[in-house]
């Protein structure tokens, strides 16, 4: 699953730590999500999207390999 969290953070000028605090997860979790090493729960995806005032699909995108 692709995501553009890093881009959205840059636009809003917030750190991984600041995003983590707003969402209620650790900075390490945000890092792992950004690196596509961890797929967050639906709730966390929705919280991240809400922080950026975007739809979940604007932040997260399925890849072809996610369908296998």
N, CA, C, O and CB atoms as a CASP TS submission, in Angstrom:
PFRMAT TS
TARGET T0000
AUTHOR 0000-0000-0000
METHOD Language model
MODEL 1
PARENT N/A
ATOM      1  N   UNK     1       0.841  -1.173   0.000  1.00  0.00           N
ATOM      2  CA  UNK     1       0.000   0.000   0.000  1.00  0.00           C
ATOM      3  C   UNK     1       0.891   1.242   0.000  1.00  0.00           C
ATOM      4  O   UNK     1       1.787   1.383   0.832  1.00  0.00           O
ATOM      5  CB  UNK     1      -0.959  -0.006   1.217  1.00  0.00           C
ATOM      6  N   UNK     2       0.628   2.125  -0.938  1.00  0.00           N
ATOM      7  CA  UNK     2       1.362   3.385  -1.012  1.00  0.00           C
ATOM      8  C   UNK     2       0.689   4.419  -0.122  1.00  0.00           C
ATOM      9  O   UNK     2      -0.503   4.329   0.172  1.00  0.00           O
ATOM     10  CB  UNK     2       1.444   3.893  -2.471  1.00  0.00           C
ATOM     11  N   UNK     3       1.472   5.396   0.299  1.00  0.00           N
ATOM     12  CA  UNK     3       0.889   6.529   1.011  1.00  0.00           C
ATOM     13  C   UNK     3       1.702   7.779   0.713  1.00  0.00           C
ATOM     14  O   UNK     3       2.859   7.698   0.301  1.00  0.00           O
ATOM     15  CB  UNK     3       0.833   6.261   2.538  1.00  0.00           C
ATOM     16  N   UNK     4       1.094   8.914   0.922  1.00  0.00           N
ATOM     17  CA  UNK     4       1.801  10.173   0.710  1.00  0.00           C
ATOM     18  C   UNK     4       1.836  11.003   1.995  1.00  0.00           C
ATOM     19  O   UNK     4       1.709  12.227   1.960  1.00  0.00           O
ATOM     20  CB  UNK     4       1.139  10.973  -0.421  1.00  0.00           C
ATOM     21  N   UNK     5       2.008  10.329   3.108  1.00  0.00           N
ATOM     22  CA  UNK     5       2.054  11.005   4.401  1.00  0.00           C
ATOM     23  C   UNK     5       3.224  11.983   4.459  1.00  0.00           C
ATOM     24  O   UNK     5       3.069  13.104   4.943  1.00  0.00           O
ATOM     25  CB  UNK     5       2.162   9.981   5.538  1.00  0.00           C
ATOM     26  N   UNK     6       4.373  11.576   3.978  1.00  0.00           N
ATOM     27  CA  UNK     6       5.553  12.447   4.029  1.00  0.00           C
ATOM     28  C   UNK     6       5.293  13.757   3.278  1.00  0.00           C
ATOM     29  O   UNK     6       5.662  14.833   3.749  1.00  0.00           O
ATOM     30  CB  UNK     6       6.784  11.725   3.432  1.00  0.00           C
ATOM     31  N   UNK     7       4.658  13.659   2.113  1.00  0.00           N
ATOM     32  CA  UNK     7       4.334  14.853   1.321  1.00  0.00           C
ATOM     33  C   UNK     7       3.357  15.745   2.084  1.00  0.00           C
ATOM     34  O   UNK     7       3.543  16.959   2.161  1.00  0.00           O
ATOM     35  CB  UNK     7       3.736  14.454  -0.052  1.00  0.00           C
ATOM     36  N   UNK     8       2.322  15.135   2.641  1.00  0.00           N
ATOM     37  CA  UNK     8       1.327  15.905   3.382  1.00  0.00           C
ATOM     38  C   UNK     8       1.938  16.551   4.623  1.00  0.00           C
ATOM     39  O   UNK     8       1.583  17.677   4.973  1.00  0.00           O
ATOM     40  CB  UNK     8       0.154  15.010   3.782  1.00  0.00           C
ATOM     41  N   UNK     9       2.844  15.856   5.282  1.00  0.00           N
ATOM     42  CA  UNK     9       3.521  16.441   6.447  1.00  0.00           C
ATOM     43  C   UNK     9       4.349  17.647   6.028  1.00  0.00           C
ATOM     44  O   UNK     9       4.373  18.665   6.720  1.00  0.00           O
ATOM     45  CB  UNK     9       4.420  15.394   7.142  1.00  0.00           C
ATOM     46  N   UNK    10       5.027  17.526   4.888  1.00  0.00           N
ATOM     47  CA  UNK    10       5.844  18.643   4.393  1.00  0.00           C
ATOM     48  C   UNK    10       4.978  19.855   4.068  1.00  0.00           C
ATOM     49  O   UNK    10       5.346  20.989   4.375  1.00  0.00           O
ATOM     50  CB  UNK    10       6.638  18.216   3.146  1.00  0.00           C
ATOM     51  N   UNK    11       3.835  19.613   3.452  1.00  0.00           N
ATOM     52  CA  UNK    11       2.921  20.709   3.109  1.00  0.00           C
ATOM     53  C   UNK    11       2.460  21.434   4.373  1.00  0.00           C
ATOM     54  O   UNK    11       2.411  22.664   4.413  1.00  0.00           O
ATOM     55  CB  UNK    11       1.699  20.174   2.322  1.00  0.00           C
ATOM     56  N   UNK    12       2.125  20.658   5.403  1.00  0.00           N
ATOM     57  CA  UNK    12       1.635  21.259   6.650  1.00  0.00           C
ATOM     58  C   UNK    12       2.761  21.613   7.624  1.00  0.00           C
ATOM     59  O   UNK    12       2.519  22.187   8.685  1.00  0.00           O
ATOM     60  CB  UNK    12       0.662  20.314   7.327  1.00  0.00           C
ATOM     61  N   UNK    13       3.996  21.262   7.248  1.00  0.00           N
ATOM     62  CA  UNK    13       5.173  21.556   8.073  1.00  0.00           C
ATOM     63  C   UNK    13       5.043  20.991   9.481  1.00  0.00           C
ATOM     64  O   UNK    13       5.253  21.684  10.477  1.00  0.00           O
ATOM     65  CB  UNK    13       5.399  23.058   8.145  1.00  0.00           C
ATOM     66  N   UNK    14       4.682  19.684   9.530  1.00  0.00           N
ATOM     67  CA  UNK    14       4.636  19.013  10.831  1.00  0.00           C
ATOM     68  C   UNK    14       5.580  17.811  10.807  1.00  0.00           C
ATOM     69  O   UNK    14       5.786  17.182   9.770  1.00  0.00           O
ATOM     70  CB  UNK    14       3.180  18.567  11.181  1.00  0.00           C
ATOM     71  N   UNK    15       6.134  17.517  11.950  1.00  0.00           N
ATOM     72  CA  UNK    15       7.074  16.397  12.082  1.00  0.00           C
ATOM     73  C   UNK    15       6.330  15.076  12.263  1.00  0.00           C
ATOM     74  O   UNK    15       5.117  15.049  12.472  1.00  0.00           O
ATOM     75  CB  UNK    15       8.026  16.632  13.268  1.00  0.00           C
ATOM     76  N   UNK    16       7.080  13.994  12.177  1.00  0.00           N
ATOM     77  CA  UNK    16       6.498  12.682  12.470  1.00  0.00           C
ATOM     78  C   UNK    16       5.984  12.668  13.908  1.00  0.00           C
ATOM     79  O   UNK    16       4.919  12.116  14.187  1.00  0.00           O
ATOM     80  CB  UNK    16       7.543  11.545  12.249  1.00  0.00           C
ATOM     81  N   UNK    17       6.731  13.269  14.805  1.00  0.00           N
ATOM     82  CA  UNK    17       6.350  13.307  16.220  1.00  0.00           C
ATOM     83  C   UNK    17       5.032  14.067  16.404  1.00  0.00           C
ATOM     84  O   UNK    17       4.155  13.622  17.145  1.00  0.00           O
ATOM     85  CB  UNK    17       7.469  13.963  17.063  1.00  0.00           C
ATOM     86  N   UNK    18       4.898  15.197  15.737  1.00  0.00           N
ATOM     87  CA  UNK    18       3.669  15.979  15.858  1.00  0.00           C
ATOM     88  C   UNK    18       2.466  15.224  15.297  1.00  0.00           C
ATOM     89  O   UNK    18       1.388  15.234  15.891  1.00  0.00           O
ATOM     90  CB  UNK    18       3.824  17.319  15.141  1.00  0.00           C
ATOM     91  N   UNK    19       2.654  14.572  14.157  1.00  0.00           N
ATOM     92  CA  UNK    19       1.574  13.775  13.578  1.00  0.00           C
ATOM     93  C   UNK    19       1.208  12.628  14.516  1.00  0.00           C
ATOM     94  O   UNK    19       0.029  12.359  14.749  1.00  0.00           O
ATOM     95  CB  UNK    19       1.980  13.228  12.191  1.00  0.00           C
ATOM     96  N   UNK    20       2.218  11.961  15.045  1.00  0.00           N
ATOM     97  CA  UNK    20       1.982  10.849  15.968  1.00  0.00           C
ATOM     98  C   UNK    20       1.155  11.284  17.167  1.00  0.00           C
ATOM     99  O   UNK    20       0.235  10.577  17.579  1.00  0.00           O
ATOM    100  CB  UNK    20       3.306  10.261  16.440  1.00  0.00           C
ATOM    101  N   UNK    21       1.481  12.453  17.732  1.00  0.00           N
ATOM    102  CA  UNK    21       0.736  12.961  18.885  1.00  0.00           C
ATOM    103  C   UNK    21      -0.722  13.221  18.522  1.00  0.00           C
ATOM    104  O   UNK    21      -1.620  12.900  19.300  1.00  0.00           O
ATOM    105  CB  UNK    21       1.383  14.246  19.418  1.00  0.00           C
ATOM    106  N   UNK    22      -0.964  13.797  17.349  1.00  0.00           N
ATOM    107  CA  UNK    22      -2.330  14.104  16.926  1.00  0.00           C
ATOM    108  C   UNK    22      -3.146  12.830  16.702  1.00  0.00           C
ATOM    109  O   UNK    22      -4.348  12.797  16.968  1.00  0.00           O
ATOM    110  CB  UNK    22      -2.310  14.943  15.647  1.00  0.00           C
ATOM    111  N   UNK    23      -2.477  11.781  16.208  1.00  0.00           N
ATOM    112  CA  UNK    23      -3.166  10.539  15.858  1.00  0.00           C
ATOM    113  C   UNK    23      -3.252   9.587  17.045  1.00  0.00           C
ATOM    114  O   UNK    23      -4.142   8.739  17.102  1.00  0.00           O
ATOM    115  CB  UNK    23      -2.458   9.854  14.697  1.00  0.00           C
ATOM    116  N   UNK    24      -2.327   9.726  17.994  1.00  0.00           N
ATOM    117  CA  UNK    24      -2.336   8.862  19.169  1.00  0.00           C
ATOM    118  C   UNK    24      -1.531   7.592  18.994  1.00  0.00           C
ATOM    119  O   UNK    24      -1.864   6.546  19.551  1.00  0.00           O
ATOM    120  CB  UNK    24      -3.734   8.509  19.519  1.00  0.00           C
ATOM    121  N   UNK    25      -0.453   7.695  18.203  1.00  0.00           N
ATOM    122  CA  UNK    25       0.462   6.564  18.005  1.00  0.00           C
ATOM    123  C   UNK    25       1.881   7.056  18.253  1.00  0.00           C
ATOM    124  O   UNK    25       2.089   8.242  18.510  1.00  0.00           O
ATOM    125  CB  UNK    25       0.322   5.952  16.562  1.00  0.00           C
ATOM    126  N   UNK    26       2.850   6.163  18.180  1.00  0.00           N
ATOM    127  CA  UNK    26       4.244   6.565  18.374  1.00  0.00           C
ATOM    128  C   UNK    26       4.839   7.129  17.081  1.00  0.00           C
ATOM    129  O   UNK    26       4.331   6.884  15.987  1.00  0.00           O
ATOM    130  CB  UNK    26       5.081   5.371  18.864  1.00  0.00           C
ATOM    131  N   UNK    27       5.918   7.884  17.230  1.00  0.00           N
ATOM    132  CA  UNK    27       6.641   8.391  16.070  1.00  0.00           C
ATOM    133  C   UNK    27       7.152   7.237  15.219  1.00  0.00           C
ATOM    134  O   UNK    27       7.174   7.325  13.991  1.00  0.00           O
ATOM    135  CB  UNK    27       7.805   9.290  16.507  1.00  0.00           C
ATOM    136  N   UNK    28       7.566   6.148  15.879  1.00  0.00           N
ATOM    137  CA  UNK    28       8.060   4.980  15.162  1.00  0.00           C
ATOM    138  C   UNK    28       6.965   4.373  14.294  1.00  0.00           C
ATOM    139  O   UNK    28       7.244   3.871  13.205  1.00  0.00           O
ATOM    140  CB  UNK    28       8.596   3.937  16.144  1.00  0.00           C
ATOM    141  N   UNK    29       5.734   4.414  14.762  1.00  0.00           N
ATOM    142  CA  UNK    29       4.617   3.900  13.964  1.00  0.00           C
ATOM    143  C   UNK    29       4.427   4.742  12.711  1.00  0.00           C
ATOM    144  O   UNK    29       4.242   4.204  11.619  1.00  0.00           O
ATOM    145  CB  UNK    29       3.317   3.880  14.794  1.00  0.00           C
ATOM    146  N   UNK    30       4.473   6.066  12.865  1.00  0.00           N
ATOM    147  CA  UNK    30       4.348   6.942  11.690  1.00  0.00           C
ATOM    148  C   UNK    30       5.479   6.662  10.711  1.00  0.00           C
ATOM    149  O   UNK    30       5.251   6.591   9.504  1.00  0.00           O
ATOM    150  CB  UNK    30       4.355   8.437  12.109  1.00  0.00           C
ATOM    151  N   UNK    31       6.684   6.505  11.215  1.00  0.00           N
ATOM    152  CA  UNK    31       7.830   6.195  10.354  1.00  0.00           C
ATOM    153  C   UNK    31       7.609   4.890   9.606  1.00  0.00           C
ATOM    154  O   UNK    31       7.842   4.820   8.399  1.00  0.00           O
ATOM    155  CB  UNK    31       9.121   6.113  11.181  1.00  0.00           C
ATOM    156  N   UNK    32       7.166   3.872  10.301  1.00  0.00           N
ATOM    157  CA  UNK    32       6.937   2.567   9.667  1.00  0.00           C
ATOM    158  C   UNK    32       5.834   2.644   8.614  1.00  0.00           C
ATOM    159  O   UNK    32       5.926   1.993   7.573  1.00  0.00           O
ATOM    160  CB  UNK    32       6.573   1.517  10.724  1.00  0.00           C
ATOM    161  N   UNK    33       4.795   3.433   8.876  1.00  0.00           N
ATOM    162  CA  UNK    33       3.723   3.605   7.895  1.00  0.00           C
ATOM    163  C   UNK    33       4.265   4.315   6.663  1.00  0.00           C
ATOM    164  O   UNK    33       4.006   3.890   5.537  1.00  0.00           O
ATOM    165  CB  UNK    33       2.539   4.397   8.501  1.00  0.00           C
ATOM    166  N   UNK    34       5.018   5.400   6.869  1.00  0.00           N
ATOM    167  CA  UNK    34       5.587   6.149   5.741  1.00  0.00           C
ATOM    168  C   UNK    34       6.473   5.270   4.870  1.00  0.00           C
ATOM    169  O   UNK    34       6.474   5.406   3.646  1.00  0.00           O
ATOM    170  CB  UNK    34       6.389   7.344   6.251  1.00  0.00           C
ATOM    171  N   UNK    35       7.220   4.378   5.486  1.00  0.00           N
ATOM    172  CA  UNK    35       8.133   3.494   4.752  1.00  0.00           C
ATOM    173  C   UNK    35       7.439   2.254   4.204  1.00  0.00           C
ATOM    174  O   UNK    35       8.090   1.385   3.625  1.00  0.00           O
ATOM    175  CB  UNK    35       9.275   3.073   5.649  1.00  0.00           C
ATOM    176  N   UNK    36       6.131   2.166   4.379  1.00  0.00           N
ATOM    177  CA  UNK    36       5.320   1.028   3.927  1.00  0.00           C
ATOM    178  C   UNK    36       5.776  -0.289   4.557  1.00  0.00           C
ATOM    179  O   UNK    36       5.665  -1.352   3.946  1.00  0.00           O
ATOM    180  CB  UNK    36       5.379   0.917   2.405  1.00  0.00           C
ATOM    181  N   UNK    37       6.289  -0.202   5.788  1.00  0.00           N
ATOM    182  CA  UNK    37       6.669  -1.401   6.522  1.00  0.00           C
ATOM    183  C   UNK    37       5.543  -1.862   7.438  1.00  0.00           C
ATOM    184  O   UNK    37       5.587  -2.960   7.993  1.00  0.00           O
ATOM    185  CB  UNK    37       7.936  -1.148   7.333  1.00  0.00           C
ATOM    186  N   UNK    38       4.540  -1.013   7.586  1.00  0.00           N
ATOM    187  CA  UNK    38       3.408  -1.307   8.472  1.00  0.00           C
ATOM    188  C   UNK    38       2.151  -0.722   7.843  1.00  0.00           C
ATOM    189  O   UNK    38       2.140   0.431   7.412  1.00  0.00           O
ATOM    190  CB  UNK    38       3.639  -0.727   9.915  1.00  0.00           C
ATOM    191  N   UNK    39       1.097  -1.524   7.796  1.00  0.00           N
ATOM    192  CA  UNK    39      -0.193  -1.047   7.295  1.00  0.00           C
ATOM    193  C   UNK    39      -1.062  -0.756   8.513  1.00  0.00           C
ATOM    194  O   UNK    39      -1.369  -1.659   9.290  1.00  0.00           O
ATOM    195  CB  UNK    39      -0.878  -2.103   6.331  1.00  0.00           C
ATOM    196  N   UNK    40      -1.454   0.491   8.677  1.00  0.00           N
ATOM    197  CA  UNK    40      -2.227   0.862   9.860  1.00  0.00           C
ATOM    198  C   UNK    40      -3.661   0.360   9.807  1.00  0.00           C
ATOM    199  O   UNK    40      -4.166  -0.021   8.750  1.00  0.00           O
ATOM    200  CB  UNK    40      -2.226   2.356  10.024  1.00  0.00           C
ATOM    201  N   UNK    41      -4.297   0.366  10.953  1.00  0.00           N
ATOM    202  CA  UNK    41      -5.706  -0.003  11.031  1.00  0.00           C
ATOM    203  C   UNK    41      -6.542   1.057  10.317  1.00  0.00           C
ATOM    204  O   UNK    41      -6.072   2.165  10.056  1.00  0.00           O
ATOM    205  CB  UNK    41      -6.160  -0.162  12.512  1.00  0.00           C
ATOM    206  N   UNK    42      -7.762   0.705  10.013  1.00  0.00           N
ATOM    207  CA  UNK    42      -8.678   1.650   9.391  1.00  0.00           C
ATOM    208  C   UNK    42      -8.859   2.905  10.233  1.00  0.00           C
ATOM    209  O   UNK    42      -8.929   4.011   9.698  1.00  0.00           O
ATOM    210  CB  UNK    42     -10.019   0.993   9.152  1.00  0.00           C
ATOM    211  N   UNK    43      -8.934   2.735  11.549  1.00  0.00           N
ATOM    212  CA  UNK    43      -9.098   3.864  12.452  1.00  0.00           C
ATOM    213  C   UNK    43      -7.920   4.829  12.354  1.00  0.00           C
ATOM    214  O   UNK    43      -8.109   6.042  12.272  1.00  0.00           O
ATOM    215  CB  UNK    43      -9.256   3.374  13.885  1.00  0.00           C
ATOM    216  N   UNK    44      -6.704   4.283  12.364  1.00  0.00           N
ATOM    217  CA  UNK    44      -5.508   5.129  12.269  1.00  0.00           C
ATOM    218  C   UNK    44      -5.447   5.809  10.905  1.00  0.00           C
ATOM    219  O   UNK    44      -5.073   6.978  10.814  1.00  0.00           O
ATOM    220  CB  UNK    44      -4.227   4.294  12.509  1.00  0.00           C
ATOM    221  N   UNK    45      -5.811   5.088   9.845  1.00  0.00           N
ATOM    222  CA  UNK    45      -5.852   5.709   8.519  1.00  0.00           C
ATOM    223  C   UNK    45      -6.813   6.886   8.508  1.00  0.00           C
ATOM    224  O   UNK    45      -6.504   7.939   7.952  1.00  0.00           O
ATOM    225  CB  UNK    45      -6.262   4.682   7.453  1.00  0.00           C
ATOM    226  N   UNK    46      -7.975   6.710   9.120  1.00  0.00           N
ATOM    227  CA  UNK    46      -8.977   7.775   9.147  1.00  0.00           C
ATOM    228  C   UNK    46      -8.491   8.966   9.963  1.00  0.00           C
ATOM    229  O   UNK    46      -8.737  10.113   9.589  1.00  0.00           O
ATOM    230  CB  UNK    46     -10.296   7.251   9.717  1.00  0.00           C
ATOM    231  N   UNK    47      -7.808   8.709  11.068  1.00  0.00           N
ATOM    232  CA  UNK    47      -7.277   9.800  11.886  1.00  0.00           C
ATOM    233  C   UNK    47      -6.212  10.580  11.132  1.00  0.00           C
ATOM    234  O   UNK    47      -6.194  11.810  11.168  1.00  0.00           O
ATOM    235  CB  UNK    47      -6.700   9.258  13.193  1.00  0.00           C
ATOM    236  N   UNK    48      -5.320   9.862  10.445  1.00  0.00           N
ATOM    237  CA  UNK    48      -4.268  10.527   9.660  1.00  0.00           C
ATOM    238  C   UNK    48      -4.907  11.399   8.580  1.00  0.00           C
ATOM    239  O   UNK    48      -4.528  12.557   8.404  1.00  0.00           O
ATOM    240  CB  UNK    48      -3.305   9.479   9.016  1.00  0.00           C
ATOM    241  N   UNK    49      -5.866  10.845   7.867  1.00  0.00           N
ATOM    242  CA  UNK    49      -6.552  11.609   6.822  1.00  0.00           C
ATOM    243  C   UNK    49      -7.233  12.842   7.416  1.00  0.00           C
ATOM    244  O   UNK    49      -7.209  13.911   6.805  1.00  0.00           O
ATOM    245  CB  UNK    49      -7.588  10.725   6.096  1.00  0.00           C
ATOM    246  N   UNK    50      -7.834  12.709   8.585  1.00  0.00           N
ATOM    247  CA  UNK    50      -8.518  13.834   9.222  1.00  0.00           C
ATOM    248  C   UNK    50      -7.538  14.944   9.602  1.00  0.00           C
ATOM    249  O   UNK    50      -7.850  16.126   9.460  1.00  0.00           O
ATOM    250  CB  UNK    50      -9.274  13.359  10.462  1.00  0.00           C
ATOM    251  N   UNK    51      -6.362  14.564  10.080  1.00  0.00           N
ATOM    252  CA  UNK    51      -5.348  15.568  10.424  1.00  0.00           C
ATOM    253  C   UNK    51      -5.019  16.419   9.197  1.00  0.00           C
ATOM    254  O   UNK    51      -4.827  17.630   9.309  1.00  0.00           O
ATOM    255  CB  UNK    51      -4.062  14.887  10.972  1.00  0.00           C
ATOM    256  N   UNK    52      -4.956  15.786   8.040  1.00  0.00           N
ATOM    257  CA  UNK    52      -4.624  16.502   6.808  1.00  0.00           C
ATOM    258  C   UNK    52      -5.856  17.054   6.092  1.00  0.00           C
ATOM    259  O   UNK    52      -5.745  17.657   5.025  1.00  0.00           O
ATOM    260  CB  UNK    52      -3.867  15.588   5.874  1.00  0.00           C
ATOM    261  N   UNK    53      -7.034  16.844   6.690  1.00  0.00           N
ATOM    262  CA  UNK    53      -8.292  17.291   6.097  1.00  0.00           C
ATOM    263  C   UNK    53      -8.474  16.736   4.680  1.00  0.00           C
ATOM    264  O   UNK    53      -8.864  17.452   3.757  1.00  0.00           O
ATOM    265  CB  UNK    53      -8.347  18.821   6.072  1.00  0.00           C
ATOM    266  N   UNK    54      -8.182  15.445   4.537  1.00  0.00           N
ATOM    267  CA  UNK    54      -8.274  14.750   3.250  1.00  0.00           C
ATOM    268  C   UNK    54      -9.099  13.483   3.429  1.00  0.00           C
ATOM    269  O   UNK    54      -9.356  13.053   4.554  1.00  0.00           O
ATOM    270  CB  UNK    54      -6.857  14.411   2.690  1.00  0.00           C
ATOM    271  N   UNK    55      -9.510  12.893   2.320  1.00  0.00           N
ATOM    272  CA  UNK    55     -10.136  11.574   2.348  1.00  0.00           C
ATOM    273  C   UNK    55      -9.040  10.523   2.498  1.00  0.00           C
ATOM    274  O   UNK    55      -7.897  10.742   2.097  1.00  0.00           O
ATOM    275  CB  UNK    55     -10.986  11.320   1.058  1.00  0.00           C
ATOM    276  N   UNK    56      -9.398   9.389   3.075  1.00  0.00           N
ATOM    277  CA  UNK    56      -8.431   8.298   3.243  1.00  0.00           C
ATOM    278  C   UNK    56      -7.792   7.934   1.910  1.00  0.00           C
ATOM    279  O   UNK    56      -6.586   7.695   1.840  1.00  0.00           O
ATOM    280  CB  UNK    56      -9.111   7.060   3.857  1.00  0.00           C
ATOM    281  N   UNK    57      -8.605   7.893   0.845  1.00  0.00           N
ATOM    282  CA  UNK    57      -8.074   7.526  -0.468  1.00  0.00           C
ATOM    283  C   UNK    57      -7.123   8.567  -1.045  1.00  0.00           C
ATOM    284  O   UNK    57      -6.380   8.275  -1.982  1.00  0.00           O
ATOM    285  CB  UNK    57      -9.209   7.304  -1.428  1.00  0.00           C
ATOM    286  N   UNK    58      -7.136   9.768  -0.500  1.00  0.00           N
ATOM    287  CA  UNK    58      -6.179  10.784  -0.933  1.00  0.00           C
ATOM    288  C   UNK    58      -4.821  10.570  -0.287  1.00  0.00           C
ATOM    289  O   UNK    58      -3.813  11.073  -0.784  1.00  0.00           O
ATOM    290  CB  UNK    58      -6.699  12.180  -0.604  1.00  0.00           C
ATOM    291  N   UNK    59      -4.781   9.836   0.808  1.00  0.00           N
ATOM    292  CA  UNK    59      -3.540   9.581   1.549  1.00  0.00           C
ATOM    293  C   UNK    59      -2.993   8.181   1.267  1.00  0.00           C
ATOM    294  O   UNK    59      -1.785   8.003   1.111  1.00  0.00           O
ATOM    295  CB  UNK    59      -3.776   9.753   3.053  1.00  0.00           C
ATOM    296  N   UNK    60      -3.873   7.204   1.203  1.00  0.00           N
ATOM    297  CA  UNK    60      -3.477   5.807   1.027  1.00  0.00           C
ATOM    298  C   UNK    60      -3.994   5.282  -0.306  1.00  0.00           C
ATOM    299  O   UNK    60      -5.120   5.572  -0.708  1.00  0.00           O
ATOM    300  CB  UNK    60      -4.003   4.937   2.190  1.00  0.00           C
ATOM    301  N   UNK    61      -3.150   4.502  -0.986  1.00  0.00           N
ATOM    302  CA  UNK    61      -3.516   3.959  -2.294  1.00  0.00           C
ATOM    303  C   UNK    61      -3.115   2.486  -2.381  1.00  0.00           C
ATOM    304  O   UNK    61      -1.973   2.119  -2.104  1.00  0.00           O
ATOM    305  CB  UNK    61      -2.845   4.772  -3.432  1.00  0.00           C
ATOM    306  N   UNK    62      -4.067   1.664  -2.767  1.00  0.00           N
ATOM    307  CA  UNK    62      -3.767   0.242  -2.955  1.00  0.00           C
ATOM    308  C   UNK    62      -2.877   0.053  -4.176  1.00  0.00           C
ATOM    309  O   UNK    62      -3.011   0.766  -5.170  1.00  0.00           O
ATOM    310  CB  UNK    62      -5.068  -0.579  -3.107  1.00  0.00           C
ATOM    311  N   UNK    63      -1.977  -0.903  -4.094  1.00  0.00           N
ATOM    312  CA  UNK    63      -1.138  -1.295  -5.236  1.00  0.00           C
ATOM    313  C   UNK    63      -1.654  -2.612  -5.771  1.00  0.00           C
ATOM    314  O   UNK    63      -2.393  -3.313  -5.079  1.00  0.00           O
ATOM    315  CB  UNK    63       0.371  -1.410  -4.832  1.00  0.00           C
ATOM    316  N   UNK    64      -1.283  -2.960  -6.978  1.00  0.00           N
ATOM    317  CA  UNK    64      -1.713  -4.219  -7.565  1.00  0.00           C
ATOM    318  C   UNK    64      -1.362  -5.407  -6.683  1.00  0.00           C
ATOM    319  O   UNK    64      -2.143  -6.351  -6.569  1.00  0.00           O
ATOM    320  CB  UNK    64      -1.093  -4.392  -8.932  1.00  0.00           C
ATOM    321  N   UNK    65      -0.196  -5.363  -6.063  1.00  0.00           N
ATOM    322  CA  UNK    65       0.247  -6.480  -5.212  1.00  0.00           C
ATOM    323  C   UNK    65      -0.617  -6.641  -3.966  1.00  0.00           C
ATOM    324  O   UNK    65      -0.606  -7.707  -3.351  1.00  0.00           O
ATOM    325  CB  UNK    65       1.697  -6.278  -4.798  1.00  0.00           C
ATOM    326  N   UNK    66      -1.360  -5.615  -3.581  1.00  0.00           N
ATOM    327  CA  UNK    66      -2.237  -5.717  -2.408  1.00  0.00           C
ATOM    328  C   UNK    66      -3.441  -6.619  -2.670  1.00  0.00           C
ATOM    329  O   UNK    66      -4.098  -7.061  -1.728  1.00  0.00           O
ATOM    330  CB  UNK    66      -2.715  -4.331  -1.989  1.00  0.00           C
ATOM    331  N   UNK    67      -3.728  -6.887  -3.905  1.00  0.00           N
ATOM    332  CA  UNK    67      -4.871  -7.723  -4.268  1.00  0.00           C
ATOM    333  C   UNK    67      -4.551  -9.207  -4.266  1.00  0.00           C
ATOM    334  O   UNK    67      -5.455 -10.028  -4.422  1.00  0.00           O
ATOM    335  CB  UNK    67      -5.378  -7.328  -5.621  1.00  0.00           C
ATOM    336  N   UNK    68      -3.304  -9.568  -4.094  1.00  0.00           N
ATOM    337  CA  UNK    68      -2.899 -11.003  -4.119  1.00  0.00           C
ATOM    338  C   UNK    68      -3.005 -11.623  -2.757  1.00  0.00           C
ATOM    339  O   UNK    68      -2.709 -12.806  -2.593  1.00  0.00           O
ATOM    340  CB  UNK    68      -1.464 -11.163  -4.633  1.00  0.00           C
TER
END
